[in-house]
Amino acid sequence: MAHGNEGSTDPLYCGCMAENFGGDTPSTGSVTVSLVGGRNERGEPLSNEPSVTASQLAVKEAKREGDSWRKVTTVDIPGVGPAARTHGIEDIAVPGDELDRTVRAVLMQTYIPVPGQEGKVALVAGSSQVLDLADSFFDIFDAITSTFRFTS
């Protein structure tokens, strides 16, 4: 996983799927892997330790049925180790939209520390707009993320 741009969020991998299971609506989803890093106001790399990362991510409770929500946890990726994770139904701002519109999506983001690179994480993000299948997509995104490995 070599990457030359400090702080860049260029995608390293992107996978998409679309499947029609005989219903009226196709089941669509996407998974991306990006190398990301951050720095504090003093220019020092932010911690990529999973419990620290998780403590900096915001939980969002639904105020009523149908509202967006987000849970924050830590998970163990087999063969890799612990990682911070968010998952939920999120309202994502449409970039550059003058009307401040959002898109509601099933979203799971897993922040996997990059060994030997302080402050860097591999961000595995899965999303789908098929809200009725949220639990199934969480299972799919978790299964895909569990196959993540660093190679040299």
C-alpha positions in Angstrom: 0.0 0.0 0.0 2.4 2.6 -1.1 1.1 6.1 -1.4 3.0 9.3 -2.1 0.6 12.1 -1.3 0.7 13.1 2.4 -2.8 13.5 3.7 -4.4 12.5 0.4 -7.6 10.6 0.3 -7.2 9.1 -3.1 -9.1 5.8 -3.4 -6.9 2.8 -3.4 -9.7 0.4 -4.3 -13.3 0.6 -5.3 -15.8 -2.2 -5.7 -19.5 -1.9 -6.8 -22.3 -4.3 -7.2 -25.8 -4.2 -8.7 -28.0 -7.3 -8.5 -31.7 -7.8 -9.4 -33.2 -10.5 -7.3 -36.5 -10.5 -9.1 -38.0 -7.5 -7.4 -38.7 -4.0 -8.8 -35.7 -2.4 -7.2 -32.1 -3.6 -7.8 -29.9 -4.0 -4.8 -26.9 -1.6 -5.2 -24.0 -0.9 -3.0 -20.4 0.2 -3.2 -17.2 -0.3 -1.2 -14.1 1.9 -1.3 -10.8 1.7 0.4 -8.9 5.0 0.9 -5.7 5.9 2.7 -6.3 8.9 5.0 -4.5 10.7 7.6 -5.0 13.8 9.7 -3.0 16.3 11.7 -3.9 18.4 14.8 -3.6 22.2 14.9 0.1 21.8 15.8 0.7 19.8 12.6 1.3 16.5 14.5 -0.3 13.3 13.2 -3.5 12.3 14.8 -3.5 9.0 16.6 -4.6 6.0 14.6 -5.1 3.8 17.6 -8.7 2.4 17.3 -10.0 3.3 20.7 -8.8 6.9 20.3 -10.3 7.1 16.8 -13.6 5.7 18.1 -13.7 8.3 20.9 -13.4 11.0 18.3 -16.3 9.8 16.2 -19.8 11.0 17.0 -22.7 8.7 17.9 -26.0 9.9 16.6 -29.3 8.8 18.2 -32.5 8.8 16.1 -34.9 11.2 17.8 -37.9 9.3 16.3 -38.6 6.4 13.9 -37.2 7.0 10.5 -34.5 9.5 11.6 -30.8 9.0 10.7 -28.6 7.4 13.3 -24.9 6.3 13.8 -23.3 3.8 16.1 -19.6 3.8 16.9 -17.7 0.6 17.9 -14.4 -1.1 17.7 -14.1 -4.4 15.8 -11.4 -7.0 15.3 -10.4 -7.6 11.7 -9.1 -11.2 11.4 -5.4 -11.1 10.6 -5.2 -7.3 11.0 -6.3 -6.4 14.5 -8.6 -3.8 16.1 -10.2 -1.0 14.1 -12.7 1.8 14.8 -16.1 1.6 13.0 -19.2 3.6 12.5 -22.4 2.2 11.0 -25.9 3.6 10.6 -28.4 5.3 8.3 -26.8 8.7 7.5 -27.8 11.8 5.7 -24.9 12.8 3.4 -24.6 16.3 2.1 -24.5 16.6 -1.7 -21.2 18.5 -2.4 -21.7 21.9 -4.0 -25.5 21.8 -3.8 -26.9 25.3 -3.3 -30.1 23.9 -1.8 -28.2 22.0 0.9 -29.8 18.7 -0.1 -28.8 15.4 1.4 -28.8 11.7 0.3 -29.9 9.1 2.9 -27.7 6.0 2.8 -26.8 2.9 4.6 -23.2 3.6 5.6 -20.4 1.6 7.3 -16.9 3.1 7.7 -14.1 1.1 9.2 -10.8 2.9 10.2 -7.9 0.4 10.1 -4.6 1.6 11.4 -1.8 1.4 8.9 1.2 -0.4 10.5 4.3 1.8 10.8 2.6 4.9 9.5 1.6 7.2 12.4 -1.7 8.9 11.9 -2.7 6.9 8.8 -5.7 4.6 8.4 -7.1 2.6 5.6 -10.7 3.7 5.5 -13.0 1.0 4.2 -16.4 2.6 3.4 -19.5 0.7 2.3 -22.7 2.4 1.3 -26.1 1.7 -0.3 -29.2 3.7 -0.8 -31.4 0.6 -0.4 -32.5 1.5 3.1 -35.0 -1.4 3.5 -32.0 -3.8 3.3 -29.8 -1.9 5.8 -29.2 -4.9 8.1 -28.3 -7.1 5.2 -25.9 -4.5 3.8 -24.3 -4.1 7.3 -23.6 -7.9 7.2 -22.2 -7.7 3.6 -20.0 -4.7 4.4 -18.7 -6.4 7.5 -18.0 -9.6 5.6 -16.1 -7.6 2.9 -14.1 -5.6 5.4 -13.1 -8.8 7.3 -11.2 -9.9 4.1 -9.0 -6.7 4.3 -5.3 -7.3 4.6 -2.1 -5.2 4.3 0.4 -6.6 1.8 4.0 -5.7 1.2 
